[in-house]
Amino acid sequence: MAALVLVAGCGGAYYAYQHFNQNISSVDVQVGSDAERPQGVTDAMNILVIGTDSRVGLGREYGDEGSTGHADTTLLMHVSKDRSNATVMSIPRDLMVTVPECQTGNKKIAGSARAMFNESLGQEGRDPGCTWKTVEKMTGVRIDHFMMVNFEAVKTLSTAVGGVEVCAAKDINDPGSHLKMSKGKHVVQGDEALAFVRTRHAVGYGGDLTRIPLQQQFISSMIRKMKSSDTLTSPTKLWNLADAATKALTVDSKINDVNKLKDLALDLAKVNTKNITFTTVPVLDSTEKGESGRLVLKDPDAKQLFAMIAGDKSLTDVPQPAASAPAPSAAPTTEAPAVPQVDAKAVKVTVRNGSGVAQQATKGATALQGKGFTLAAPGSNADPAATSVVQYPAGKADQAAAVAAALGLPASAAQQSSRLGAKDGLVVVVGKDYADGTALTAAAPTEAPKDLQRVQADDENVCAK
């Protein structure tokens, strides 16, 4: 992931362009129509980084020889629209989720109402587009691109930068990952680097949730190393790093060109390391029968974190735009406002487009249908509107509040209309704010859940416990 920051360092010459371009592999993912997908905040960027446990070509050293691999390590990287900060959220492979129906090439693959997250890739032939759809369905965050790497990437990238510094809070001896490490700081590369990010049995509680902070520590350290003068001033390291990065990556077809990756890399490089926060989806142990060792979302914490990411809210202390700053007398928001409980299937909603952007009424109606408002339907165009509103007749305030929340609109979007009678349904007028994503920003919580796990990318004192 972070190696892309330096692809730009070797992208000028024609030979380099041809060389690196031939390295890149891509997949033309199918993630559904625009209307079916979550809204996004304009100019913010969400990249799904998938670490597959594929053993193809790796022999027996790492377990199941020839395994095509599943979504073993998955990160959702959100980069703010002003490029001041980034949030990198780890998704545990053992999390129980809904995997939606997806398509790879001409093959349609049935969804699963409840499955381990890692089965969103590889199982039944699922490709990264299936993982992409699974994450969008779970989080409500619109994904722009994906990048996928395998075990070899850790080995080659860590070697290309001359090693990555990591820390162990105690002696580690893990036969499962082949890691032997004494207490203290070490510089690892190649096989030892891979052993470090794979170890879990000899640290913490011995599970995947223990391994995730190690991976976050490793990636943070690699980011620091890549941005260091020691790397940036070395033509050899830059070439080796760009070569390793492009060979390691499989990307979506929209960025399968080294110049596009270079532009993306330059965008990511704008984020100050101190404002990159790693975190993990809040989870609990599953109590369902037959799901020992599995995880489920911890709500409302998980929804709160997802809403922050979807709404472009930072987990680091960076200046926020004046428009989204709370009034001086306002109490800090610690979680999204409570949404009234209504029978969504009984709520009649007509969605009209006042945004000036085509298909927004259809998109809004589809979004509502996906949230259970099955009677939602697009209507005729409305007069131009800067902000979206949910108009309702007397006595239906709770329904309007629930519809506004389902669309990611602030509570103030629900407005009583004297033109609507008691037998009328609700009318949503989609404004420009919905089309460009600013409504999502306004509605998002501004503070993270209490006790959220974090690792700051500039913290050099994180140690594996």
C-alpha positions in Angstrom: 0.0 0.0 0.0 2.4 2.7 1.1 5.0 1.7 -1.5 2.9 3.6 -4.0 4.1 6.8 -2.5 7.4 6.2 -4.3 6.2 4.8 -7.6 6.5 8.5 -8.7 10.2 8.4 -8.0 10.9 6.3 -11.1 8.1 7.2 -13.4 9.7 9.7 -15.8 11.6 7.8 -18.4 9.9 5.8 -21.1 11.9 2.7 -20.3 10.8 3.0 -16.7 7.2 3.5 -17.7 7.2 0.4 -19.9 9.0 -1.7 -17.3 6.7 -0.9 -14.4 3.6 -1.0 -16.5 4.3 -4.5 -17.5 4.6 -5.5 -13.9 1.1 -4.5 -12.9 -1.8 -7.0 -12.8 -5.4 -5.9 -12.7 -9.0 -7.1 -12.3 -12.0 -5.6 -13.9 -14.3 -5.8 -10.9 -18.1 -5.6 -11.1 -19.5 -3.8 -8.0 -23.0 -2.9 -9.1 -24.6 0.2 -10.5 -24.0 3.6 -9.1 -27.5 3.8 -7.7 -27.0 0.6 -5.7 -23.9 1.8 -3.9 -23.3 4.1 -0.9 -22.9 7.9 -1.5 -19.4 9.2 -1.2 -17.9 12.6 -0.2 -16.5 14.4 -3.2 -12.7 14.4 -3.5 -12.3 12.1 -0.5 -10.7 8.7 -1.4 -11.3 5.2 -0.1 -9.0 2.4 -1.1 -9.6 -1.2 -0.1 -6.2 -3.0 0.5 -6.5 -6.8 0.5 -3.8 -9.1 1.8 -4.5 -12.5 0.4 -3.1 -15.7 2.0 -2.7 -17.3 -1.4 0.1 -19.9 -1.3 0.3 -20.3 -5.1 3.9 -20.7 -6.1 5.2 -20.6 -2.5 5.5 -24.3 -1.9 4.8 -25.8 1.5 6.7 -23.4 3.7 3.6 -21.3 4.5 0.9 -24.0 4.9 -1.7 -25.2 2.4 0.4 -25.6 -0.8 -1.2 -24.0 -3.8 -4.1 -22.5 -1.9 -5.8 -19.7 -4.0 -6.2 -17.6 -0.9 -8.9 -15.7 1.0 -9.1 -12.1 2.4 -6.6 -12.8 5.2 -5.7 -9.1 6.0 -8.0 -6.3 4.8 -7.6 -2.6 5.3 -10.0 0.2 4.4 -7.9 3.3 3.8 -9.8 6.6 3.9 -7.9 9.7 2.8 -9.7 13.0 3.6 -10.8 15.3 0.8 -8.3 18.0 2.0 -5.5 15.4 2.3 -4.8 16.5 5.9 -5.4 13.0 7.4 -6.1 9.4 6.8 -7.8 6.6 8.6 -6.8 3.0 8.0 -9.3 0.5 9.4 -8.5 -3.2 9.8 -11.3 -5.7 9.2 -10.8 -9.0 11.0 -10.9 -12.1 8.8 -13.0 -14.0 11.4 -15.8 -11.4 11.4 -19.2 -12.8 10.6 -20.8 -10.7 7.8 -23.3 -10.8 5.0 -21.5 -11.5 1.7 -23.7 -10.2 -1.1 -24.3 -11.8 -4.5 -21.5 -10.8 -6.8 -20.2 -11.5 -10.3 -16.7 -12.4 -11.6 -16.5 -12.3 -15.4 -19.6 -14.0 -16.7 -20.1 -16.1 -13.5 -22.7 -15.0 -10.9 -21.9 -16.2 -7.4 -24.6 -16.5 -4.8 -24.3 -14.5 -1.7 -24.3 -15.7 1.9 -26.4 -14.3 4.7 -23.7 -15.2 7.3 -20.1 -16.1 6.6 -16.6 -15.3 7.7 -15.3 -12.1 6.1 -12.3 -13.8 4.6 -14.7 -15.9 2.5 -15.6 -12.8 0.5 -12.5 -13.6 -1.6 -11.5 -16.9 -3.1 -14.5 -18.9 -1.8 -16.6 -20.1 -4.7 -14.3 -18.2 -7.1 -15.0 -14.8 -5.6 -12.7 -12.0 -6.8 -11.7 -8.7 -5.2 -15.0 -7.1 -6.4 -16.9 -9.5 -4.1 -14.8 -8.3 -1.1 -15.4 -4.7 -2.3 -19.2 -5.2 -2.3 -19.0 -6.9 1.1 -17.2 -4.0 2.7 -19.5 -1.4 1.1 -22.6 -3.3 2.3 -21.2 -3.7 5.9 -19.8 -0.1 6.3 -21.9 2.2 4.0 -18.5 3.6 2.8 -18.1 4.0 -0.9 -14.9 2.4 -2.2 -13.0 4.0 -5.1 -10.2 1.5 -5.8 -8.7 -1.8 -4.5 -5.2 -3.1 -4.3 -4.3 -6.7 -3.5 -1.0 -8.2 -2.4 0.2 -11.6 -1.3 2.8 -13.0 1.1 5.7 -12.2 -1.4 4.9 -8.5 -1.2 5.9 -8.2 2.4 9.2 -10.0 1.7 10.1 -8.0 -1.4 9.0 -4.5 -0.2 10.7 -4.8 3.2 13.9 -5.9 1.4 13.6 -3.1 -1.1 13.7 -0.4 1.6 16.6 -2.1 3.4 14.6 -3.4 6.3 11.7 -2.2 8.5 12.2 -1.5 12.2 9.8 -3.3 14.6 9.6 -3.9 18.3 8.8 -6.8 20.6 7.8 -6.2 24.2 8.9 -9.7 25.1 10.8 -12.7 23.6 8.7 -14.3 20.8 9.0 -17.9 19.6 6.2 -18.8 17.2 6.6 -22.1 15.3 3.5 -21.3 13.3 4.9 -18.2 11.6 8.6 -19.2 12.1 9.3 -16.1 14.1 12.1 -16.1 16.7 12.7 -12.6 18.1 14.2 -11.4 21.4 12.7 -8.5 23.3 13.5 -5.1 21.9 13.8 -3.4 18.5 14.8 -5.2 15.4 15.2 -4.4 11.7 13.4 -7.1 9.7 13.2 -7.9 6.0 12.4 -10.8 3.7 11.2 -14.0 5.4 11.7 -12.5 8.9 9.4 -9.6 8.0 6.7 -12.0 6.8 7.1 -14.0 9.9 6.5 -10.9 12.0 3.3 -9.8 10.3 2.0 -13.4 10.4 2.7 -14.2 14.0 -0.2 -14.4 16.5 0.1 -17.6 18.6 3.0 -16.2 20.8 1.7 -12.7 21.4 -1.4 -11.3 23.2 -4.3 -13.7 23.3 -3.1 -15.7 20.3 -5.8 -14.8 17.8 -6.2 -12.6 14.7 -7.1 -9.5 16.8 -3.7 -9.8 18.4 -2.0 -10.0 15.0 -3.7 -6.9 13.6 -1.8 -4.3 15.8 1.5 -6.0 14.8 0.6 -5.5 11.1 -0.3 -1.9 11.9 3.0 -1.4 13.6 4.8 -2.9 10.6 3.0 -0.8 8.0 3.5 2.4 10.0 7.2 1.7 10.3 7.4 1.0 6.5 5.6 4.3 5.7 8.2 6.1 7.9 11.0 4.3 6.1 9.7 5.0 2.7 9.4 8.7 3.5 12.8 8.9 5.0 15.7 10.8 3.3 17.6 7.5 3.4 15.1 6.1 0.9 14.2 9.2 -1.1 17.8 10.1 -1.9 18.8 6.6 -3.1 18.1 5.9 -6.8 18.7 2.2 -6.3 16.2 1.9 -3.4 13.7 4.0 -5.3 14.0 1.7 -8.4 13.9 -1.5 -6.3 10.9 -0.3 -4.3 8.9 0.8 -7.4 9.8 -2.5 -9.1 8.7 -4.5 -6.1 5.6 -2.5 -5.5 4.3 -2.8 -9.1 5.1 -6.5 -9.2 3.3 -7.1 -5.9 0.1 -5.3 -6.7 -3.1 -6.4 -8.3 -5.4 -3.4 -8.8 -8.7 -2.5 -10.3 -8.7 -1.8 -14.0 -9.3 2.0 -13.4 -5.7 2.3 -12.0 -3.9 -0.3 -14.0 -1.4 2.1 -15.5 1.8 3.4 -13.8 0.9 7.0 -14.5 -2.4 6.6 -12.8 -0.7 4.9 -9.9 1.9 7.7 -9.8 -0.9 10.3 -9.5 -2.6 8.3 -6.8 0.8 8.0 -5.0 1.4 11.7 -5.1 -2.1 12.3 -3.6 -1.4 9.8 -0.7 2.0 11.4 -0.1 0.4 14.7 0.9 -0.9 13.2 4.1 1.5 13.9 7.1 2.5 10.7 8.8 1.5 12.0 12.2 -2.1 12.3 10.9 -2.4 8.7 9.7 -4.4 6.6 12.3 -4.7 2.8 12.2 -7.7 1.3 13.9 -9.7 -1.9 14.0 -13.5 -2.5 13.5 -15.0 -2.7 17.0 -16.0 -6.3 17.5 -17.2 -8.8 20.1 -16.9 -12.6 20.4 -19.9 -14.3 18.7 -22.2 -16.1 21.0 -24.0 -17.9 18.2 -24.0 -21.7 18.3 -21.2 -23.2 16.1 -19.3 -19.9 15.9 -16.6 -20.4 18.5 -13.7 -18.1 17.8 -15.7 -15.9 15.4 -16.5 -12.2 15.8 -19.5 -10.0 15.3 -19.8 -6.2 15.1 -19.9 -4.3 18.3 -22.7 -1.7 17.9 -23.2 1.2 18.2 -19.4 1.6 18.1 -18.9 0.0 14.7 -21.7 2.0 13.1 -20.2 5.2 14.7 -16.8 4.5 13.2 -18.2 3.6 9.8 -20.2 6.9 9.8 -17.1 8.9 10.6 -15.2 7.3 7.7 -18.2 7.7 5.3 -18.6 11.3 6.4 -14.9 12.2 6.1 -14.3 12.8 9.8 -10.8 12.5 11.1 -9.5 10.3 14.0 -6.6 12.7 14.5 -6.6 16.2 15.8 -6.5 18.2 12.6 -8.2 21.5 11.9 -11.7 21.0 10.5 -13.4 23.2 7.9 -15.3 26.0 9.4 -18.6 24.8 7.9 -18.5 21.6 9.9 -17.3 23.0 13.2 -19.8 22.7 16.0 -21.2 25.9 17.6 -19.3 27.0 20.7 -22.2 26.1 23.0 -22.8 22.7 21.4 -21.9 19.6 23.3 -19.5 17.2 21.5 -21.2 14.5 19.5 -20.1 11.1 20.7 -22.4 9.0 18.5 -25.0 9.5 15.8 -28.3 10.8 17.0 -30.9 8.2 18.0 -33.1 7.3 15.0 -36.8 6.6 15.7 -37.9 3.0 15.2 -40.5 2.8 12.4 -41.9 0.2 10.2 -39.9 1.0 7.1 -41.9 -1.3 4.8 -45.1 0.8 5.6 -43.5 4.2 4.8 -44.5 5.6 1.4 -41.8 7.9 0.0 -41.5 9.7 -3.3 -38.0 10.9 -4.2 -37.6 13.9 -6.5 -34.4 15.2 -8.0 -33.5 18.8 -7.4 -29.7 18.4 -7.6 -29.1 19.1 -11.2 -27.3 15.7 -11.5 -29.0 13.0 -13.5 -30.4 9.9 -11.8 -30.3 11.2 -8.2 -34.0 10.4 -7.6 -33.4 6.9 -8.7 -30.3 6.6 -6.6 -32.0 8.0 -3.5 -35.0 5.6 -4.0 -32.7 2.7 -4.4 -30.7 3.6 -1.3 -34.0 3.8 0.7 -35.1 0.4 -0.7 -31.8 -1.1 0.4 -32.5 0.2 4.0 -35.9 -1.5 4.1 -38.1 1.4 2.7 -39.6 -0.8 0.0 -42.3 1.6 -1.1 -39.7 4.3 -2.0 -40.0 5.3 -5.6 -38.5 8.1 -7.9 -40.9 10.9 -8.9 -40.7 13.9 -11.2 -37.9 16.4 -11.1 -38.1 19.2 -8.5 -36.9 22.8 -8.6 -33.2 23.2 -8.1 -32.2 22.7 -4.4 -28.9 23.3 -2.7 -29.8 21.1 0.3 -31.9 18.0 0.5 -35.1 17.9 2.5 -37.6 15.2 3.7 -41.0 16.8 3.6 -43.7 15.2 5.8 -47.3 15.8 6.8 -48.4 16.3 10.4 -48.0 13.2 12.6 -45.2 11.6 10.5 -42.1 13.3 12.0 -40.7 9.9 13.2 -40.9 8.5 9.7 -39.2 11.6 8.2 -36.4 11.4 10.8 -35.8 7.7 9.9 -35.8 8.4 6.2 -33.3 11.3 6.7 -31.0 9.0 8.7 -31.3 6.3 6.0 -30.1 8.7 3.4 -27.2 10.1 5.5 -28.9 13.5 5.9 -28.8 15.6 9.0 -31.9 15.6 11.3 -32.7 19.2 10.2 -33.4 17.8 6.7 -36.8 16.6 8.0 -39.3 19.4 7.6 -43.1 19.4 8.0 -45.1 20.6 5.0 -48.6 22.1 5.1 -49.0 21.0 1.5 -49.1 17.3 2.5 -52.2 15.8 4.0 -52.6 13.0 6.5 -53.0 10.4 3.8 -50.0 11.6 1.8 -46.6 9.9 2.0 -43.2 11.6 2.5 -41.5 13.5 -0.3 -37.7 13.6 -0.5 -36.2 16.4 -2.6 -32.6 15.4 -3.4 -30.4 18.5 -3.4 -26.9 19.2 -4.5 -25.6 18.4 -1.1 -26.6 14.7 -1.6 -25.1 14.6 -5.0 -21.7 15.9 -3.9 -21.6 14.1 -0.5 -21.6 17.1 1.8 -24.8 16.0 3.4 -23.0 12.9 4.6 -20.3 15.0 6.1 -22.7 17.1 8.0 -24.5 14.1 9.4 -21.5 12.2 10.6 -20.5 11.9 14.2 -17.4 14.0 15.1 -15.9 11.8 17.9 -14.7 8.2 17.8 -16.2 5.5 20.0 -14.7 5.2 23.5 -11.7 2.8 23.8 -11.2 2.5 20.1 -8.0 0.6 19.2 -5.5 2.9 17.5 -1.9 3.0 16.3 -0.5 6.3 15.0 1.8 6.0 12.0 4.4 8.3 13.6 4.6 6.4 16.9 8.1 4.8 17.0 7.5 3.2 20.4 4.8 0.6 19.6 5.8 -2.9 20.6 4.2 -6.3 20.1 3.0 -7.6 23.5 
